[in-house]
Every structure is written in C-alpha cells, then in structure tokens.
Amino acid sequence: MNRILIVEDEERIASFVEKGLRANGFTTTVVGDGESAHDYALTGGFDLVVLDIGLPGKDGFTVLRQLREARVTTPVIVLTARDSVRDTVAGLEGGADDWMTKPFRFEELLARVRLRLRTAARAPEVTVLRNGELTLDLRTRRARAAERTVDLTAREFVLLELFLRHPGQVLSREQILSHVWGYDFDPGSNIVDVYVRALRKKLGAQRVETVRGMGYRLPE
C-alpha cells in the first residue's frame, strides 16, 4: 500500500485530499508546516509527497530544494494557488515532478498521483503533445507554434494541454471549467471564452475552433 505525505496548511483542503486518497486505498499522513514536511519526507518512508508552496516556516520551494539536495528522490506533486509561469518553472526546475493549481478536481490529482507511482517498467509516458506545427512539452512547460516559442500562463498551459489531449473533440464550456478551474468555479462565468481568446492571440486564430452552441475544438 502506497504511503503519501500531504503537506497543506489549509485544513479544509488537507482533509479533502486525505479523504479522497484514503478512499482510493492510499495510506496518508498530513502535516501543515515546512519544517515538519522536511523532517517527515527526509525519513524516506513515503512513496509520494503532495506539497503546498505557501507554508508556515519553510515555504514549499525551500522544502523541495532541501530534499533534492539531500538526494531524496521521492516524487513530489506541487499543489498550490500560485499559477504564474515563473513559479511553475521554478518548481519544476527545483525538482517537482508535477504542478497543479488550486482550485482543482480531485479526479485529476488522483490520476497524477497514480501516474507518478507507476513502476519503471511501465510504457514511457508521453512528454510532448503535438498537433501539426503546435507542440507542448509537459516537462519543460513550453509551447511552440511552428518555430516560435510561446509563453503561457499556468491556466493557459492546462487549457492547451486539454485541447491537445482531445484533438478533434468538441469540449463544452462546462467540461473545460471543470478540468481547468476545478470543483468550485462559477459555471456562469465567461472565463473560458476569455482564455480561449488569449490562446488564439498567442497561437493563431485558427488553432481553436468555436462550435456554435456546443463549445470549442482543436482541429485535428
């Protein structure tokens, strides 16, 4: 049975994650500050760490850096409200194996946890998504349109990843809201339209099609 260390100082979120993971067969330990996170993770008694960044005492970046400097190779999934490209890049380059922003869907977190826990014998995971001249590198978090590198915010990155994983499929606004913004976002918001416009501006108007009355689609 896999043991997971949950590092989260917001009790509501920590409880939500812990209950979900326990319901899916994992053994969990919850701590709410950076010092405890470092001490627990350093023992090597965990198979994975879910790590917040904004922690009392040591922040998540410091905890992560110190663990990697100590050659602790336990997979770390960062779960944070911070969604800037700078923070995302800093976390991934600092040794995080994955990065998720709040609010989030538990189903996605669970999928990412399971992915990181798979054995080395599994088939190599896809790290670059492609659609024509458009590519998205999931490790470096970089997008390219033809020969041009495109800077994306964390939300834009997740939105583009969603489209690239479902080429040709019409995605409703509700599906996009649920995947990108999580379980408690206002379904009446026009935020999806705003972000689709932002992607079109950065990638080209033809990259994302509007399917009237249904949603959006990335052409195959």
BELJO-V986915 format. One record per residue. N is the residue number from 1. SS is DSSP state (H for helix, E for strand, L for the rest). PSI is psi in whole degrees, -180 to 180 (none if undefined). OMEGA is omega in whole degrees, -180 to 180 (NA if undefined). Layout:
# BELJO-V986915
N&SS&PSI&OMEGA, N&SS&PSI&OMEGA
This chain:
# BELJO-V986915
1&L&127&-177, 2&L&139&179, 3&E&130&-177, 4&E&131&175, 5&E&120&179, 6&E&118&-179, 7&E&103&-173, 8&L&125&-178, 9&L&-10&175, 10&L&113&-172, 11&H&-40&-178, 12&H&-45&-179, 13&H&-42&179, 14&H&-43&180, 15&H&-41&179, 16&H&-47&-179, 17&H&-44&-178, 18&H&-47&-179, 19&H&-42&-180, 20&H&-43&-179, 21&H&-41&178, 22&H&-38&179, 23&H&-21&179, 24&L&18&170, 25&L&8&-180, 26&L&152&171, 27&E&131&-173, 28&E&151&170, 29&E&135&-178, 30&E&131&171, 31&E&157&-172, 32&L&13&179, 33&E&162&-174, 34&H&-39&-179, 35&H&-47&180, 36&H&-40&179, 37&H&-47&180, 38&H&-47&-176, 39&H&-44&-180, 40&H&-47&-177, 41&H&-30&-178, 42&H&-20&-180, 43&L&-21&-178, 44&L&11&-176, 45&L&11&-178, 46&L&149&180, 47&L&-19&-179, 48&E&150&177, 49&E&130&170, 50&E&115&-166, 51&E&124&171, 52&L&158&179, 53&L&-46&-177, 54&L&83&-175, 55&L&152&171, 56&E&148&-178, 57&L&-126&176, 58&L&134&175, 59&L&172&-175, 60&H&-35&178, 61&H&-43&-180, 62&H&-44&178, 63&H&-48&-178, 64&H&-47&-179, 65&H&-44&-178, 66&H&-35&177, 67&H&-44&-180, 68&H&-35&176, 69&H&-31&178, 70&L&9&179, 71&L&30&171, 72&L&118&-174, 73&L&9&179, 74&L&131&178, 75&E&140&-180, 76&E&124&172, 77&E&117&178, 78&E&131&179, 79&E&106&-168, 80&E&159&175, 81&L&-12&-179, 82&L&128&-176, 83&L&17&179, 84&L&152&178, 85&H&-39&-179, 86&H&-46&180, 87&H&-42&-179, 88&H&-48&180, 89&H&-43&180, 90&H&-41&180, 91&H&-46&-178, 92&H&-41&178, 93&H&-22&178, 94&L&-3&175, 95&L&0&177, 96&L&145&178, 97&L&-20&-180, 98&E&163&-176, 99&E&122&177, 100&E&145&180, 101&E&150&176, 102&L&149&-7, 103&L&161&-173, 104&L&164&173, 105&L&132&-178, 106&H&-36&-179, 107&H&-37&179, 108&H&-43&177, 109&H&-44&180, 110&H&-43&179, 111&H&-41&180, 112&H&-37&176, 113&H&-48&-179, 114&H&-38&179, 115&H&-46&-178, 116&H&-20&-178, 117&H&-3&180, 118&L&151&-178, 119&L&162&-179, 120&L&-15&-179, 121&L&-6&-179, 122&L&163&176, 123&L&143&-180, 124&L&133&-180, 125&L&152&177, 126&L&127&180, 127&L&-14&178, 128&E&122&176, 129&E&139&-176, 130&E&146&171, 131&E&100&-175, 132&L&-125&-180, 133&L&7&-180, 134&E&127&178, 135&E&151&178, 136&E&116&180, 137&E&115&-175, 138&L&-18&180, 139&L&-47&-179, 140&L&-10&-179, 141&L&36&-179, 142&E&141&177, 143&E&147&176, 144&E&134&174, 145&E&108&-171, 146&L&-122&-179, 147&L&9&-173, 148&E&128&174, 149&E&134&-176, 150&E&126&176, 151&L&127&-179, 152&L&146&169, 153&L&168&-179, 154&H&-41&179, 155&H&-41&178, 156&H&-38&178, 157&H&-49&-179, 158&H&-39&179, 159&H&-45&179, 160&H&-39&177, 161&H&-42&179, 162&H&-46&179, 163&H&-43&-177, 164&H&-26&178, 165&H&-12&-180, 166&L&57&-178, 167&L&136&179, 168&L&-10&-178, 169&L&134&177, 170&L&124&179, 171&E&124&-180, 172&L&161&177, 173&H&-37&-180, 174&H&-41&177, 175&H&-43&-179, 176&H&-44&178, 177&H&-46&-177, 178&H&-42&-176, 179&H&-44&-171, 180&H&-37&-174, 181&H&-11&170, 182&L&-169&-166, 183&L&-18&-173, 184&L&31&180, 185&L&147&-177, 186&L&115&-178, 187&L&-15&179, 188&L&1&-178, 189&L&154&176, 190&L&19&-175, 191&H&-33&179, 192&H&-47&-180, 193&H&-39&180, 194&H&-45&-177, 195&H&-33&175, 196&H&-42&177, 197&H&-39&179, 198&H&-41&177, 199&H&-43&179, 200&H&-39&-179, 201&H&-37&-177, 202&H&-34&-173, 203&H&-21&-175, 204&L&136&-174, 205&H&-28&-175, 206&H&-7&-173, 207&H&-35&-178, 208&E&122&-179, 209&E&145&171, 210&E&128&174, 211&E&103&-170, 212&L&130&179, 213&L&-1&-176, 214&L&-46&-177, 215&E&-139&-176, 216&E&157&-178, 217&E&141&171, 218&E&116&-178, 219&L&143&177, 220&L&none&NA
